[in-house]
Amino acid sequence: MQTAPDVEFDHAPARPVWFDAFLVGFIAFAVFAATARYHDPQNNDAHATAVAAWQLAHHGNATLTAFHGQLPWLFRVHGRDVTNRLPGTIFWATPFYALMGSGSSAPIYPSAIAAVSASACAAAFAFSLCCRLVSRRIAVVAAGLFAFATGTWTVSADELWTHGPAQAAVLLTLILAIRNQWLLAGLPAGFAILVRPHLGVVALVLAAAAVTRTKQARPLLIGVGAAAGGAILLAYNHALWGGISIFGGYNQPVMASGHKLTALIVGFAGDLVSPERGVLVMTPALLLLLPGTRAAWRVAPDWVRWATVAGFAYLVLQLWGIRFGGGDGFYSYRTTLETLTLCVPLMTLMWREWTSKTRIRRASFAALATTSVALHAFGAVIHWIPGGVSNRPWHIYLPVDLAHHIGAAQTSGWIAATVVAVVAVTVMTWRHHERIATNPDPQLQVTAV
């Protein structure tokens, strides 16, 4: 692809990309750690996962009978209480509890630090991938928006959900696949399966695409680690539940609608535009990226395309098995986070190939991006369990629900600060009218997928 002649190229920094990625992760960690939830009330899912990690770290088993009657998602099996939370996130948090969670009861803060760490890693990995497509300066912005303008901040980095470890795992899988390190790529791919089993489709899509393109069997090596993750998952579920099962004791009802195709269509619509869980509602900056889809797809490297395909394949499986809203007790969206994560490279190209081309598009995107960050900062800083009506995502707009909770005075302050920030960023972007250098980092050479 030829570069427009008016683009001014950034000279490659002397620092290695991994060093700047570390800095991005460190900054994300600091912000996430400052706003994470270190106290009750916690979401039931996160609380049950945290207690299981503490039990494994300090007692070496999964028996939670001591918590009988204190927590949801505990079930009596063969005379003991166990949780139906999936093992990957429990395993991720166990070292944090081993280092920080000593005592006769399970504290919350190690689980929060575990969530923060995984989410910060995901931000660093996103930066590294974006450097293959745009300059480091633009990659920092892309990683920052991924971290702070999406549910990554208010969900993944807030409590011990599955999403932070899952986002980090799929991005690391993609990085290693791009480098043709397929055997190593299987390790995070297998871990992703332990976190959210249907993420196995990511390894499947990447390997199938690479085999088709290269006519070589080497990409199949990713299956070694993926199969190991699946085997550990089956063994774990057999030990707890006494049978061979992928999802163990997770007995979430299938679909809100009796007709799966209808529920799938409604789920896609809800994931996009429902007031409570719509990605376009809570991250309106995406509205200024979507028109660039065709242009971005046309110039996208194969790995960008197949990462996107893997993300949407995962979303289909997600919507096929569970209602799109993903429950309640959290701010912003969560079940679309893995798909959004895998689409970050393509969305970066959308910006490069369409949004960045004119001053008005760049300024409008800056306004919506700042708004997206402000919407998530609102929920990240002010902790509360959303009120509203349970599991009715078409009837609740979370910022309004939170505004009712904190009162008019604080809400007015947040609105005023948001307006000032939006105006300031938009004006600065408008005045910086010259084309921004977008060339990818020359240190990174794509060799696979």
KARAJO-V993782 format. One record per backbone hydrogen bond with DSSP energy under -1.0 kcal/mol. NH is the residue of the N-H (numbers start at 1). CO is the residue of the C=O. E is the energy in kcal/mol with one decimal. If there is no record, write none. Layout:
nh->NH co->CO e->E
nh->NH co->CO e->E
This chain:
nh->7 co->4 e->-1.7
nh->20 co->16 e->-1.3
nh->21 co->17 e->-2.5
nh->22 co->18 e->-2.1
nh->23 co->19 e->-2.0
nh->24 co->20 e->-2.4
nh->25 co->21 e->-2.6
nh->26 co->22 e->-2.6
nh->27 co->23 e->-2.6
nh->28 co->24 e->-2.5
nh->29 co->25 e->-2.6
nh->30 co->26 e->-2.3
nh->31 co->27 e->-2.2
nh->32 co->28 e->-3.0
nh->33 co->29 e->-3.0
nh->34 co->30 e->-1.6
nh->36 co->32 e->-1.3
nh->37 co->158 e->-2.1
nh->47 co->43 e->-2.5
nh->48 co->44 e->-2.3
nh->49 co->45 e->-1.8
nh->50 co->46 e->-2.3
nh->51 co->47 e->-2.3
nh->52 co->48 e->-1.7
nh->53 co->49 e->-2.0
nh->54 co->50 e->-2.3
nh->55 co->51 e->-2.4
nh->56 co->52 e->-2.2
nh->57 co->53 e->-2.3
nh->58 co->54 e->-2.3
nh->59 co->55 e->-2.1
nh->64 co->81 e->-3.7
nh->67 co->64 e->-2.0
nh->68 co->65 e->-1.9
nh->70 co->67 e->-2.6
nh->75 co->82 e->-2.9
nh->77 co->80 e->-3.4
nh->80 co->77 e->-1.3
nh->82 co->75 e->-2.3
nh->84 co->73 e->-1.2
nh->88 co->194 e->-2.6
nh->91 co->87 e->-3.0
nh->92 co->88 e->-2.2
nh->93 co->89 e->-2.1
nh->94 co->90 e->-1.3
nh->97 co->93 e->-1.9
nh->98 co->94 e->-2.3
nh->99 co->95 e->-1.9
nh->100 co->96 e->-2.4
nh->101 co->97 e->-2.0
nh->112 co->108 e->-1.5
nh->113 co->109 e->-2.4
nh->114 co->110 e->-2.1
nh->115 co->111 e->-2.1
nh->116 co->112 e->-2.7
nh->117 co->113 e->-2.6
nh->118 co->114 e->-2.1
nh->119 co->115 e->-2.1
nh->120 co->116 e->-2.5
nh->121 co->117 e->-2.2
nh->122 co->118 e->-2.0
nh->123 co->119 e->-1.9
nh->124 co->120 e->-2.2
nh->125 co->121 e->-2.6
nh->126 co->122 e->-2.4
nh->127 co->123 e->-2.1
nh->128 co->124 e->-2.1
nh->129 co->125 e->-2.2
nh->130 co->126 e->-2.5
nh->131 co->127 e->-1.8
nh->132 co->129 e->-1.6
nh->133 co->130 e->-2.0
nh->134 co->130 e->-2.3
nh->139 co->135 e->-2.5
nh->140 co->136 e->-2.3
nh->141 co->137 e->-1.3
nh->142 co->138 e->-2.6
nh->143 co->139 e->-2.7
nh->144 co->140 e->-2.5
nh->145 co->141 e->-2.6
nh->146 co->142 e->-2.2
nh->147 co->143 e->-2.2
nh->148 co->144 e->-2.8
nh->149 co->145 e->-2.3
nh->153 co->150 e->-1.6
nh->155 co->151 e->-2.5
nh->156 co->151 e->-1.3
nh->157 co->152 e->-2.2
nh->158 co->155 e->-1.2
nh->159 co->155 e->-1.5
nh->161 co->159 e->-2.3
nh->166 co->162 e->-1.9
nh->167 co->163 e->-3.0
nh->168 co->164 e->-2.3
nh->169 co->165 e->-2.3
nh->170 co->166 e->-2.5
nh->171 co->167 e->-1.8
nh->172 co->168 e->-2.2
nh->173 co->169 e->-2.3
nh->174 co->170 e->-1.9
nh->175 co->171 e->-2.4
nh->176 co->172 e->-2.4
nh->177 co->173 e->-2.1
nh->178 co->174 e->-2.4
nh->179 co->175 e->-1.3
nh->180 co->177 e->-1.8
nh->181 co->176 e->-2.6
nh->182 co->180 e->-1.2
nh->185 co->181 e->-2.4
nh->186 co->182 e->-1.1
nh->187 co->184 e->-1.6
nh->189 co->185 e->-1.7
nh->190 co->186 e->-2.7
nh->191 co->187 e->-2.1
nh->192 co->188 e->-2.5
nh->193 co->189 e->-1.4
nh->194 co->190 e->-1.4
nh->195 co->191 e->-1.5
nh->196 co->192 e->-3.1
nh->199 co->196 e->-2.8
nh->200 co->197 e->-1.9
nh->201 co->198 e->-1.4
nh->202 co->199 e->-1.8
nh->204 co->200 e->-1.8
nh->205 co->201 e->-2.6
nh->206 co->202 e->-2.5
nh->207 co->203 e->-2.4
nh->208 co->204 e->-2.4
nh->209 co->205 e->-2.5
nh->210 co->206 e->-2.2
nh->211 co->207 e->-2.7
nh->212 co->208 e->-2.2
nh->213 co->209 e->-2.1
nh->214 co->210 e->-2.9
nh->215 co->211 e->-2.1
nh->220 co->217 e->-1.9
nh->221 co->218 e->-2.4
nh->222 co->219 e->-1.7
nh->223 co->220 e->-2.0
nh->224 co->221 e->-1.5
nh->226 co->222 e->-2.0
nh->227 co->223 e->-2.7
nh->228 co->224 e->-1.9
nh->229 co->225 e->-2.4
nh->230 co->226 e->-2.3
nh->231 co->227 e->-2.6
nh->232 co->228 e->-2.5
nh->233 co->229 e->-2.2
nh->234 co->230 e->-2.3
nh->235 co->231 e->-2.5
nh->236 co->232 e->-2.7
nh->237 co->233 e->-2.5
nh->238 co->234 e->-2.2
nh->239 co->235 e->-2.2
nh->240 co->236 e->-2.0
nh->241 co->237 e->-3.1
nh->242 co->238 e->-1.7
nh->250 co->247 e->-2.4
nh->251 co->249 e->-1.1
nh->263 co->259 e->-2.5
nh->264 co->260 e->-2.5
nh->265 co->261 e->-2.2
nh->266 co->262 e->-2.8
nh->267 co->263 e->-2.5
nh->268 co->264 e->-2.3
nh->269 co->265 e->-2.3
nh->270 co->266 e->-3.0
nh->271 co->267 e->-2.7
nh->272 co->268 e->-1.3
nh->273 co->269 e->-3.0
nh->274 co->270 e->-1.6
nh->276 co->393 e->-2.1
nh->278 co->274 e->-2.4
nh->279 co->271 e->-3.0
nh->280 co->272 e->-2.0
nh->282 co->278 e->-2.4
nh->283 co->279 e->-1.9
nh->286 co->283 e->-1.9
nh->287 co->284 e->-1.9
nh->288 co->285 e->-1.4
nh->289 co->286 e->-1.6
nh->290 co->286 e->-2.1
nh->292 co->289 e->-2.1
nh->293 co->290 e->-2.0
nh->296 co->292 e->-2.6
nh->297 co->293 e->-2.7
nh->298 co->294 e->-1.9
nh->299 co->295 e->-1.2
nh->300 co->296 e->-1.2
nh->305 co->301 e->-1.8
nh->306 co->302 e->-2.6
nh->307 co->303 e->-1.8
nh->308 co->304 e->-1.9
nh->309 co->305 e->-2.4
nh->310 co->306 e->-2.4
nh->311 co->307 e->-2.1
nh->312 co->308 e->-2.2
nh->313 co->309 e->-2.4
nh->314 co->310 e->-2.3
nh->315 co->311 e->-1.8
nh->316 co->312 e->-2.2
nh->317 co->313 e->-1.9
nh->318 co->314 e->-2.6
nh->319 co->315 e->-2.9
nh->320 co->316 e->-2.1
nh->321 co->317 e->-1.2
nh->322 co->318 e->-1.4
nh->337 co->334 e->-1.8
nh->340 co->336 e->-2.6
nh->341 co->337 e->-2.5
nh->342 co->338 e->-2.1
nh->343 co->339 e->-1.2
nh->344 co->341 e->-1.2
nh->347 co->343 e->-2.8
nh->348 co->344 e->-2.1
nh->349 co->345 e->-1.7
nh->350 co->346 e->-2.2
nh->351 co->347 e->-2.0
nh->352 co->348 e->-2.2
nh->353 co->349 e->-3.2
nh->354 co->350 e->-1.7
nh->355 co->350 e->-1.4
nh->356 co->351 e->-3.0
nh->357 co->354 e->-1.4
nh->362 co->358 e->-2.1
nh->363 co->359 e->-2.6
nh->364 co->360 e->-2.3
nh->365 co->361 e->-2.6
nh->366 co->362 e->-2.3
nh->367 co->363 e->-2.1
nh->368 co->364 e->-2.3
nh->369 co->365 e->-3.0
nh->370 co->366 e->-2.3
nh->371 co->367 e->-2.0
nh->372 co->368 e->-2.4
nh->373 co->369 e->-2.2
nh->374 co->370 e->-2.5
nh->375 co->371 e->-2.6
nh->376 co->372 e->-1.6
nh->377 co->373 e->-2.8
nh->378 co->374 e->-2.1
nh->379 co->375 e->-1.1
nh->380 co->376 e->-2.3
nh->381 co->377 e->-2.6
nh->382 co->378 e->-1.4
nh->392 co->389 e->-1.1
nh->395 co->392 e->-2.1
nh->401 co->397 e->-2.0
nh->402 co->398 e->-2.8
nh->403 co->399 e->-2.2
nh->404 co->400 e->-2.3
nh->405 co->401 e->-1.2
nh->406 co->402 e->-2.1
nh->407 co->403 e->-1.8
nh->411 co->407 e->-1.8
nh->412 co->408 e->-2.5
nh->413 co->409 e->-1.6
nh->414 co->410 e->-2.2
nh->415 co->411 e->-2.6
nh->416 co->412 e->-2.5
nh->417 co->413 e->-2.4
nh->418 co->414 e->-2.4
nh->419 co->415 e->-2.6
nh->420 co->416 e->-2.3
nh->421 co->417 e->-2.4
nh->422 co->418 e->-2.8
nh->423 co->419 e->-2.5
nh->424 co->420 e->-2.6
nh->425 co->421 e->-2.5
nh->426 co->422 e->-2.4
nh->427 co->423 e->-2.6
nh->428 co->424 e->-2.3
nh->429 co->425 e->-2.3
nh->430 co->426 e->-2.5
nh->431 co->427 e->-2.5
nh->432 co->428 e->-1.7
nh->433 co->431 e->-2.1
nh->441 co->131 e->-3.2
nh->444 co->441 e->-1.6
nh->447 co->178 e->-1.1
